[in-house]
C-alpha cells in the first residue's frame, strides 16, 4: 500500500508493473488525491483540498455567505476505509482465482460518493440541495444543545405530530408530504423549536423525545465523549503501554469480530525502525551481518 503522488513509485522502481512482474499475485493498493489517471492525477492533495474540490465545502456553507474549513478530515478517513474494503475484496478474489490486483483509491471520489442527496439530484437534472438538511435540528436549551431528527423513517412524522399535539398539521398542504415538509422546513422548524421551549434542560427534552421514539441526543464535547458511560462500556478507549509515557489511551478499532474488539495487541510505537531487526530476522530471515550492512548504507533505520 502506498499514497504517493502518481509517478513517484515508478521512479523508485516499486510501482505495480515492476512488482507484479516479480510476484504476479501481489495485491497493490495506491491511494491518491485524484486517482492514478485523469488531468489532476499529478496534483498533491490533502483532505482540505479534496473537501473543496468535492463540492461538500460549498454544500456545507449554508446559510453562511462564504465556504469554511471543515474540522473532520473526512477524505483521509474515507480513503483509508475504502482501501481497507478493496484490499480485503482483492485478497478474497486472489484466494479464489490466484489473481493479483492493482487498487486505485481516489480521495476525491471517496468524498463525492459519500454525498447521498445532492449528487443523485444534480446528476439527473434536479436541483442542488445545500445544508443544513431539512428535518434536522440543533437547538440551545438552557446551558446545552439538543440534536434531534424528524426525517429518515416514515413513522417519525406521525410520532412527532402526536408529541406536539398538533394532529391538524397532517392535513396541512404545507406539511402533508415529505416533499412539502422539505419545501416549508423553516416554518415547520419554528413550530418544533417553539415546542422545545417548554423544556428547562437538554436532558428533559431528550427523555421526552426518546419516550416518543424520536431520535434525540445532547450535543457532547470531546471531554464528555471520552467519559461517556456507553463508550466506556464498549471499551472504546483502550490503554497501551508506551516506553516513555506509561499507559497511553487511544481510540479503538471501530468494529467487533465475534463480540471482541480487534484493538491494539502490542505497545505504542516509539521509535522509527523500532521493529526493523525483528521483522527482517524473524519474518524475512535476514542474517545479522546483512542487516548491519543495510543500516550502514542508510537503507534502513534500526534500534
N, C-alpha and C positions, 0 to 999 in steps of 0.2 A: 504494500500500500504506500502511495506517495501523494503529496499535494503540492508539488512544484508547479510553476507556470509551465504549460506545454512547451516541449522542446528541451527543457533542462535535463531530463533523464536520458534523452537520446544523446546529448552532448557528453554525459557521464558514462555512456555505454551500458546503461542499466534500464533501458526502455523495454517495453513489452516485446517488440520484434526481436531484440537481441537475446533476452532471457528465454523467450519461448522457443527459440532455435535450439537452446541447450536443454530446456525442460518443457516439452510441448503441453503438458497438463497443468502448467502453472496457472493459478488464479491471481490476477494482477489488477489492482484497483487504483485508478487515478481520480483524485478529487481536485477540481479546479474551480475558479470562479465562474467561468463561462463555458466550460466544456472543452474537449480536445479539438473541436473543429469550429468553423464559423469565423466571421470577421473580427470578433472580440476575443478569440481564444488566447491570444498572447498577452492580454491585459492582466496586470496584477490586481487582485481583488481581496477585499476584506468584507466582513459582514455588513458594515455601514454602507459600503459602496454598492453591494448587492441589494440591500434594502431599498436604496434609492432607485436602482435600475429595475427593480421588480414591480414598481407601481404601488407597493404597500406603504411606502413613506407618504405618498400622495393620498392614498385612501385613509390613512390614519390621522391626517391633519385636521379634518373637520372637527369643530367649527372654526379652528384657528386659520388665519389667513395664510400662514406660511408652514411648510413642512418642518418637522423637528426630528432630532436624533432619537432613535429607538433605544430603550435600555437593553432589551434582550437581544443577544447575538444569535438570532433565530437561524440565519443562513448557515452558520457554522454547525449548530446543533442538528439541524435537519439534514445537512450533507453527511454528517457522521452517522446519523440514524439510517438514512437510505443506503449508505455504503455498507453498513452492518447487515441489512437485509439482503442486499445484492450479493455480498460475499457469501453469505450462507446459502443463498439460492444457487450460486455458481458451484460451491462445494458439493451441494446435493446433486447437481447435474453431473459433475465430474465423477461422483461415486456411482452414478447410473450408467454414464456413457464413456467415461475416461477422458472427456474433452476438457481442456482448459478454457480460460475466459479472460478477456480484457474488459474491465468495467470502467465506464466513463461517467462519473458523477459530477453534475453541474450544480454549483451552489445556487445560481440564478434560477434554474429550472426547478430545484427543490422548493424554493421560496414561492415561485409563481404557482406551482401545483398545490401548495398548501392553502391558497386562497380559494374558498369554495363557493363564493357568491358572485362577485363582480365578473370574473373571467368567464364563467359559464353564461352570464348575461351578455357581455360585450362580444364574445366570440359568435354569438347567434343573433346579433342585431339589436340587443337590448341596451338599457342604459347602464352607466356607472352607478354603483350603489355604495357611496362612501360611508365611513364610520362617523359617529358611533352607530352601531347597528340598532335598528328598531327592536323593541321588546326587551332591551337590557338596560338596567338602571343601576347607577351608583348614586347613593343619596346620603347626605350627612344627617345623623340622628345623634343628638347630644354631643359627646366627645369623640364619637367614632363614625364610621361609614358603613352602610349596608350595601351589599351587592345582591340583586335579585334578577330573575329571568322569567319572562312571561311567554316566551316562544320556545319552540324546539320539540314540542309534543302537543297534539291537538287537544288533549284533555286539560291543559293548563288554563285555557281561556275560560272554560266553564267553572273551574275551581276558583279562578280569580274573581269572576263575577259574584259567585256565592260569598266569597270572603268580603268583597267590597259592599255587599248587599245592594247591588245595582243590576238586577235582572233585566231592566229595560234596555241596557246597553246591548244586549244580544240582538235586539231588533232594530237598533240604530243603524241606518245605512252607512254611517261613517266607520262603524266597527263590526259590521255583520260578517265580513270575510277576512281571512288573513291579509289579502292584498289591501283591503280598505284600512285595516288597522296599521299596516306599514305606512300607507299614504298619510294617515292622520295621527301618526305616532306622537308628535309634540302635544296634541290635545289630550290623547289617552294618557301619556306620561304625566301630565299635570293632574289628572284625576287620581292616578295612583299615588303620586307624591303627596297630594293633599290628604289622602287617606293615611299615609305613613306618618303624617304629622301628629297622630294620636299617641305615638309611642315616645316614651322618655329615653329609652336606651336601645342600642342595636340588638342586644340580647333578647329584649322583649319582642321586637319585631321578628327576629329570626325564629323564635319559638312559635309565634302565631302563624307565620308563613309556613313553617315546617309541618305543623299540625295539619294545615290545609293542603299539604303535599305540593307546595310551590317552592322551587329551588331558591334558597336564600342563605347567605353566609355573611359574617363580618369580613371587612377588608383588613387583612393582617399585615403587620410589619414583619420584616425578616426576624427580629428578635422574638416576636410571638410565634412565628413559624417553627423555629428551632426548639421552642418549649412546648409545642402543641401536643396534647396527650395522644392524639391519633397517630401522629408521626413517630412519637416515642414508642408507642405500642408496636408499630411496624418495624422498628429498628432502622429508621431512615437515616440516622447519623452515626454510623459505627466509628469506633476509635481504632486507629492503627498505630503501632509503635514507631517512633522516629528517633534516630540515634542522638540527635541534639535537643529535641523538644519534648521528649517523653511521649505521651499519647497525643495524637493529632486526630481530631474528629473530621470526618469527610461525609459527603453525600454518597449514599449507596447506589448500586445499580438499580434502575427503576423498574425492575420486574422480578418475579419469583419463578423458580423452577421446582415443581413438585413441593410447593409450600415453603421452599427455602430461598432466601435472597442470595444470589451469587456475588456476595460482597468481597472485599479485599481479603486475600488469603496470605498476604505477607506484609512486611513493614513498608512504611512510606519510602519512596525513592529519596536518596540523599545526595549522591554524587554522580556526575557524568562518568559513565564507564564502570559504575559500581559492580555490575554483574557480568562484565565482558569476559573475564577469565573463566567464570563458571560456565557460561554459555559455550565459549569456544572449546573448553576442555570436556565438559560432561555431555554436551549435545552434539558438537561437531567433531570431537576427537582430535583437536589440535595439540601438538606437543608443546610443553612449556617453552622450549627454545624458539619455536616458530612464533608463539605469542609475544615473546620478548622482542623478537626481530620486528614484528609488526608495530609494536609500541615504539621502538626506537625510530622506525620510519615515519611515525606520525599517522599511521593508518588507523589506529585505534586509540581510545582512551582507556586506561585501566588502573584500578587501585589494587 
